[in-house]
Amino acid sequence: STKIIVWVVGVLLAVVFYRYVFQADVNTCVSLPDGRQQDSCYWSVAFDAKNAALCKHIASLDKRDNCVYEMAWRTNNANACEAIESIAGGMRDECYRAVAEVSRNPVLCEKVADEGWRQYCRASAYGDAAYCESITSARAKNECTRRNFIYETDAGSE
């Protein structure tokens, strides 16, 4: 009898969790009592919908920008990178680089503000570590040369 009650309570909690996390909408998130829970809910809604615009509801700037970055990268949507607010940390530049790499589109690298990261972006988009040698920024060059580009084997297998 106790096992059945525990099982029923567990099932009910699972259903509630599923509803809030996996089938939530913006209205569901608003009804949550805690800001962190709301932010997590908004992230889940954006993730499920594959919609970076839904990230705007997240209160925490860092979490909001991370949400936009993740959605831009997952949906191959460089336009979403514009919504990243914390420019100082280079997250917007990294967003463009990540989308350029996934889409293999070096044109997106022109949106990268920092010249060194723009060069790194091109190396990522072309999937060619040889581009790393011409990078002028020591930090970007180091990041580039330590990468294993996912497309490097394309040229070597021909």
Backbone torsions as a table, in degrees:
resi	resn	phi	psi	omega
1	SER	NA	-43.4	178.0
2	THR	-66.4	-38.4	178.9
3	LYS	-63.9	-37.7	179.3
4	ILE	-66.9	-42.6	178.9
5	ILE	-63.0	-45.0	178.3
6	VAL	-61.3	-41.9	179.6
7	TRP	-63.8	-44.8	179.8
8	VAL	-62.4	-45.0	178.9
9	VAL	-62.1	-42.5	178.1
10	GLY	-60.8	-43.5	178.5
11	VAL	-63.8	-43.9	179.2
12	LEU	-62.2	-43.7	177.4
13	LEU	-62.4	-40.4	178.6
14	ALA	-62.7	-41.3	178.9
15	VAL	-64.4	-45.0	179.3
16	VAL	-63.0	-46.2	178.6
17	PHE	-59.0	-46.2	179.9
18	TYR	-59.2	-44.3	-179.2
19	ARG	-62.3	-45.5	-177.5
20	TYR	-73.7	-37.6	-174.1
21	VAL	-91.7	-45.4	-171.7
22	PHE	-98.3	-23.0	179.5
23	GLN	-123.5	24.8	-177.4
24	ALA	-75.9	157.2	168.5
25	ASP	-128.0	177.7	-176.3
26	VAL	-57.1	-38.6	179.9
27	ASN	-64.1	-36.7	177.2
28	THR	-63.8	-42.8	-177.8
29	CYS	-62.2	-39.5	-179.2
30	VAL	-61.0	-32.8	-175.9
31	SER	-77.6	-9.7	179.8
32	LEU	-72.0	144.2	-171.8
33	PRO	-77.6	-21.6	-171.3
34	ASP	-117.0	140.4	-179.4
35	GLY	-59.8	-39.5	178.8
36	ARG	-66.2	-39.0	177.5
37	GLN	-65.3	-40.6	178.6
38	GLN	-62.5	-46.0	179.8
39	ASP	-60.1	-42.9	178.0
40	SER	-63.6	-38.8	178.7
41	CYS	-64.7	-46.7	178.9
42	TYR	-60.8	-40.5	177.5
43	TRP	-58.6	-46.5	-179.8
44	SER	-62.7	-40.9	178.7
45	VAL	-63.0	-46.2	178.9
46	ALA	-62.6	-42.5	-179.0
47	PHE	-63.3	-47.9	-179.7
48	ASP	-62.6	-39.2	-178.6
49	ALA	-83.8	-9.8	-174.6
50	LYS	51.0	50.4	-174.0
51	ASN	-134.0	105.7	-178.7
52	ALA	-64.0	-27.3	-179.0
53	ALA	-61.9	-27.2	179.7
54	LEU	-72.1	-16.5	178.8
55	CYS	-65.4	-20.9	-176.7
56	LYS	-60.6	-19.4	-179.3
57	HIS	-78.5	-13.4	-178.0
58	ILE	-73.5	127.5	-175.0
59	ALA	-72.8	-41.5	-177.7
60	SER	-72.1	123.2	-178.6
61	LEU	-58.9	-45.7	-179.9
62	ASP	-61.5	-45.7	-179.9
63	LYS	-66.4	-38.5	179.2
64	ARG	-62.9	-47.7	179.7
65	ASP	-64.6	-39.1	176.4
66	ASN	-63.7	-38.4	177.8
67	CYS	-62.7	-47.6	179.5
68	VAL	-60.6	-45.9	178.9
69	TYR	-56.8	-49.9	-178.0
70	GLU	-61.1	-43.9	-179.7
71	MET	-68.1	-40.2	178.8
72	ALA	-61.1	-45.8	-179.1
73	TRP	-66.0	-46.3	-177.2
74	ARG	-67.6	-31.5	-177.3
75	THR	-101.2	1.7	178.8
76	ASN	58.8	44.1	-174.1
77	ASN	-119.8	91.6	-179.1
78	ALA	-65.0	-28.1	179.5
79	ASN	-61.7	-30.0	179.2
80	ALA	-64.2	-28.5	-178.8
81	CYS	-58.1	-26.3	178.9
82	GLU	-59.4	-27.6	-177.4
83	ALA	-76.6	-8.1	178.3
84	ILE	-71.6	123.1	-172.9
85	GLU	-90.7	-33.1	-175.3
86	SER	-84.7	79.7	-176.4
87	ILE	-69.7	-33.0	-174.0
88	ALA	-56.6	-36.3	-178.5
89	GLY	-80.0	-4.5	179.4
90	GLY	81.7	11.2	-177.8
91	MET	-64.5	-37.1	179.3
92	ARG	-64.1	-44.1	176.8
93	ASP	-59.9	-43.1	179.4
94	GLU	-64.8	-34.6	177.9
95	CYS	-62.2	-48.7	178.4
96	TYR	-61.3	-40.5	-179.9
97	ARG	-62.8	-44.3	-178.7
98	ALA	-63.4	-43.0	179.2
99	VAL	-68.5	-39.0	177.5
100	ALA	-61.4	-39.3	179.4
101	GLU	-66.1	-47.7	-178.2
102	VAL	-64.6	-40.3	-177.2
103	SER	-87.7	-9.5	-175.7
104	ARG	55.1	44.7	-176.6
105	ASN	-120.7	92.8	-177.9
106	PRO	-66.7	-15.5	178.1
107	VAL	-61.4	-33.1	179.4
108	LEU	-62.8	-24.3	-178.1
109	CYS	-65.3	-20.5	178.3
110	GLU	-65.2	-19.2	178.2
111	LYS	-82.0	-11.0	-179.8
112	VAL	-74.3	124.2	-174.0
113	ALA	-70.9	-43.2	-175.5
114	ASP	-82.4	128.7	-176.2
115	GLU	-60.7	-44.3	179.0
116	GLY	-61.4	-43.3	178.5
117	TRP	-71.0	-28.3	175.5
118	ARG	-64.3	-41.6	178.1
119	GLN	-65.8	-41.6	176.9
120	TYR	-61.7	-39.5	177.9
121	CYS	-59.2	-44.7	179.5
122	ARG	-62.0	-42.8	177.6
123	ALA	-59.3	-41.4	179.1
124	SER	-66.1	-43.9	-177.7
125	ALA	-65.9	-39.7	178.4
126	TYR	-80.2	-16.6	-178.6
127	GLY	66.2	35.0	-173.5
128	ASP	-130.9	112.9	-178.9
129	ALA	-66.0	-16.9	179.0
130	ALA	-61.5	-28.2	178.2
131	TYR	-66.7	-21.5	-177.8
132	CYS	-62.3	-32.4	-175.7
133	GLU	-62.2	-29.5	-177.0
134	SER	-89.7	0.1	-178.3
135	ILE	-70.4	130.5	-176.3
136	THR	-84.4	-31.9	-179.9
137	SER	-78.7	124.7	-178.6
138	ALA	-60.2	-41.9	-178.4
139	ARG	-65.7	-46.4	179.8
140	ALA	-66.6	-37.9	178.9
141	LYS	-64.1	-44.1	178.5
142	ASN	-61.2	-45.3	179.0
143	GLU	-61.6	-41.3	-178.7
144	CYS	-66.1	-47.0	-175.0
145	THR	-71.3	-23.9	179.5
146	ARG	-85.5	-5.6	-179.7
147	ARG	-78.4	150.2	167.0
148	ASN	-106.6	104.4	-177.2
149	PHE	-70.5	137.0	-174.9
150	ILE	-71.3	-15.1	-177.4
151	TYR	-105.9	0.3	-177.8
152	GLU	-53.9	-39.2	-176.4
153	THR	-71.5	-16.5	179.5
154	ASP	-58.5	-48.0	-177.5
155	ALA	-71.7	-34.7	-176.3
156	GLY	-76.2	-16.1	-176.8
157	SER	-92.9	-2.8	-178.0
158	GLU	-84.1	NA	NA
